[in-house]
């Protein structure tokens, strides 16, 4: 007997071929129209199966409109890859991590909800890409997984799927709680002088930092979930995050060296391998020693600057006023850390990067005309006026600042910027910078340095830089950079970490 009720046919297909089949109203409408085009004398079930499978396998459609739980060879990773290549703009192949995540959602549709729960958490607040969360959870289960690739999906799914779903399932999953423990260990707690990172700096951490810490928390989950992370381990975790983020600690030499690439690949596994030897503590010092040993094996040098070394690096004793390109990797993160108390308070605000001495004061358009420059009259540097940007754009001349304040005074003099803010009083109070003392503190400027910043103003033309004025400016910039480095070096007790 011919079945005229398409609903019954869909149920039969679901029972016989799919454990889960979800069709939107629009899709069902399309299927009904296609269904009517077939010869009614033939078996309805076979015809509808043909329609559905043409959709599943691509057919004439450009986008997937049916969600089927992966069973057998119905949706293979290879077919999934081809399908996504067709829908991507200009035929560009999507990232492997995205395709892996899509395959995982086909296998277990609820994983998308678990990822959304984590990303929408009141603390996490979309700090991560969905694929980063999936990899972090997978590495908690098996730290040997260093990346998400569609070609490895079947192997990972067969080996790790059950435990992955177990730790991710629910609104208060083991994965989410582990992630929150990691977040609170790294995040500034809101108290003045706390050693934690502001959210702006957390955004800069490599995913492997979170993966390593989440794995360690999972290894010690029962104790940490009950007692929290100790202050000693918190310091160790922050040291490790700094070691990875401020990778000026590592000077690998030739970037095309194959040995260096192998080392960086090993770095993703090293912290977990080190931690596996002693999971009750997070032993950053052992990780650091192992990294140095690997560097020695590959015959390149690791530099760990002390405070004096750093100052000599940026301001050589024999040429203190000469601009140079020497800076440490991710140096703007030093500024984030220096301003952490206020950046923590401003986490819900739009933040700009403001030049304390405005960049407009060092015009790049004047150039060097006939051997002289009307805007750069500094002894010994007159023939290279383009190098002024090395000072004006140094983090020693920058501050992170609420956009609402910066847009009203971005081209003002340092005297004006560091003395008052031309906005409503209520806004100043909300942002915690109502008077000059708080403005200087938020700007990471010492009160005793204010007069020198103020005196950088030229009585004639601010774009004309004399030797004396430039020398004062560079000294202020370099000293401020040194304070930033000293702040993180001492706060995170890096001297103890780097001690032989």
PEURGI-V469714 format. One record per backbone hydrogen bond with DSSP energy under -0.5 kcal/mol. CO is the residue of the C=O (numbers start at 0). NH is the residue of the N-H. E is the energy in kcal/mol with one decimal. If there is no record, write none. Layout:
CO/NH/E
CO/NH/E
This chain:
1/3/-0.8
3/5/-1.0
4/7/-0.6
4/8/-1.6
5/9/-2.5
6/10/-2.1
7/11/-2.1
8/12/-2.4
9/13/-2.5
10/14/-2.5
11/15/-2.3
12/16/-2.7
12/17/-0.9
13/17/-0.9
19/68/-1.1
21/66/-1.0
23/27/-2.3
24/28/-1.8
25/29/-2.0
26/30/-2.6
27/31/-2.4
28/32/-2.0
29/33/-2.5
30/34/-2.6
31/35/-1.9
32/36/-0.7
33/36/-0.8
34/37/-1.2
38/41/-1.8
42/46/-1.8
43/47/-2.6
44/48/-2.4
45/49/-2.0
46/50/-2.0
47/51/-2.8
48/52/-2.9
49/53/-1.8
50/54/-1.4
51/55/-2.6
52/56/-2.8
54/57/-1.1
57/60/-1.4
65/67/-0.6
66/21/-1.1
70/73/-2.1
75/79/-2.7
76/80/-2.5
77/81/-2.2
78/82/-2.6
79/83/-2.4
80/84/-2.0
81/85/-1.6
82/86/-1.3
83/87/-1.5
87/90/-2.1
88/91/-1.6
94/98/-1.9
95/99/-2.6
96/100/-2.4
97/101/-2.2
98/102/-2.2
99/103/-2.4
100/104/-2.2
101/105/-1.8
102/106/-1.9
103/107/-3.1
105/69/-0.7
107/110/-2.3
108/111/-1.3
109/112/-0.5
109/113/-2.0
110/114/-2.3
111/115/-2.0
112/116/-2.6
113/117/-1.9
114/118/-2.6
115/119/-2.1
117/120/-1.1
118/125/-3.0
120/124/-2.4
128/131/-0.6
128/132/-1.7
129/133/-2.0
130/134/-2.3
131/135/-2.3
132/136/-2.3
133/137/-2.5
134/138/-2.6
135/139/-1.3
136/140/-1.2
137/141/-2.7
141/144/-1.8
143/145/-0.8
146/148/-0.6
148/151/-1.3
149/152/-1.6
151/155/-2.5
152/156/-3.4
153/157/-2.3
154/158/-1.9
155/159/-3.5
155/160/-0.5
156/160/-1.3
159/163/-2.5
160/164/-2.5
161/165/-1.7
162/166/-2.1
163/167/-1.5
164/168/-1.6
166/174/-3.0
169/172/-0.7
172/176/-2.4
173/177/-2.3
174/178/-2.6
175/179/-2.4
176/180/-2.1
177/181/-2.1
178/182/-2.4
179/183/-2.6
180/184/-1.6
181/185/-1.7
182/186/-2.5
185/196/-3.4
190/193/-2.2
196/187/-2.6
197/200/-1.1
197/201/-2.0
198/202/-2.2
200/203/-1.2
200/204/-0.5
201/204/-1.2
205/208/-1.6
205/209/-1.0
206/210/-2.5
207/211/-2.4
208/212/-2.2
209/213/-2.8
210/214/-2.2
211/215/-2.2
212/216/-2.6
213/217/-2.4
214/218/-1.9
215/219/-1.1
216/219/-0.6
217/220/-1.2
219/223/-2.6
220/224/-3.2
221/225/-1.0
222/226/-3.0
223/227/-2.5
229/233/-2.4
230/234/-2.0
231/235/-2.2
232/236/-2.7
233/237/-2.4
234/238/-2.5
235/239/-2.4
236/240/-2.4
237/241/-2.4
238/242/-2.9
239/243/-2.1
240/244/-2.4
241/245/-2.8
244/246/-1.8
245/248/-1.5
246/249/-1.1
248/250/-0.5
249/251/-0.6
253/256/-1.6
256/260/-1.7
257/261/-2.0
258/262/-2.1
259/263/-2.5
260/264/-1.9
261/265/-2.2
262/266/-1.9
263/267/-0.7
264/267/-0.8
265/268/-1.1
265/269/-2.3
266/270/-0.9
268/272/-2.4
269/273/-2.9
270/274/-2.5
271/275/-2.0
272/276/-0.6
273/276/-1.1
273/277/-0.6
274/277/-1.0
277/280/-0.9
280/282/-1.0
281/283/-1.5
282/286/-1.6
283/287/-2.6
284/288/-2.3
285/289/-2.5
286/290/-2.2
287/291/-2.2
288/292/-2.0
289/293/-2.3
290/294/-2.4
291/295/-2.4
292/296/-2.3
293/297/-1.7
294/299/-2.2
295/298/-1.1
300/250/-0.7
300/302/-0.5
301/303/-0.5
302/304/-0.5
305/309/-2.4
306/310/-1.9
307/311/-2.1
308/312/-1.9
309/313/-2.0
310/314/-2.3
315/318/-0.9
316/319/-0.5
318/321/-0.9
327/330/-1.1
329/332/-1.8
330/333/-1.3
330/334/-1.0
331/335/-1.8
332/336/-2.3
333/337/-2.4
334/338/-2.0
336/339/-1.5
338/341/-0.7
338/342/-2.7
339/343/-2.3
340/344/-1.0
341/345/-1.8
343/346/-1.0
345/348/-2.4
349/402/-2.8
351/353/-0.6
351/400/-2.7
353/355/-0.6
353/398/-1.7
355/357/-0.7
357/360/-1.7
358/361/-1.7
366/368/-0.7
367/369/-0.6
368/371/-2.4
371/368/-1.6
372/375/-0.7
374/464/-1.1
376/378/-0.5
376/466/-0.8
377/380/-1.9
377/381/-0.7
380/383/-1.8
381/384/-0.5
383/386/-1.8
384/387/-1.5
385/388/-1.1
386/389/-1.4
387/390/-1.6
387/391/-2.2
388/392/-2.2
390/393/-1.3
393/396/-2.0
394/397/-1.5
396/355/-2.5
398/353/-3.0
400/351/-3.2
401/404/-1.3
401/405/-2.4
402/406/-2.2
404/407/-1.1
404/408/-0.8
405/408/-0.8
405/409/-1.1
408/411/-1.8
412/416/-2.7
413/417/-2.5
415/418/-1.2
415/419/-2.1
420/422/-1.6
423/426/-0.6
423/427/-1.6
424/428/-2.3
425/429/-2.2
426/430/-1.8
427/431/-0.6
427/432/-2.0
428/431/-1.0
434/438/-2.1
435/439/-2.7
436/440/-2.0
437/441/-2.8
438/442/-1.8
439/444/-2.8
440/443/-1.1
445/448/-1.4
445/449/-0.6
446/449/-1.1
448/452/-2.0
449/453/-2.9
450/454/-2.2
452/455/-1.3
453/456/-1.3
460/463/-1.7
462/464/-0.7
463/465/-0.6
464/376/-2.3
465/469/-2.7
466/470/-2.4
467/471/-2.0
468/472/-2.1
469/473/-2.9
470/474/-1.9
471/475/-2.1
472/476/-2.4
473/477/-2.9
474/478/-2.5
475/479/-1.9
476/480/-2.0
477/481/-2.3
478/482/-2.1
479/483/-1.8
480/484/-2.3
481/485/-2.9
482/486/-2.2
483/487/-1.9
484/488/-2.5
485/489/-2.4
486/490/-2.7
487/491/-2.1
488/493/-2.4
488/494/-0.6
489/492/-0.9
492/495/-0.6
492/496/-1.3
493/497/-2.8
494/498/-0.8
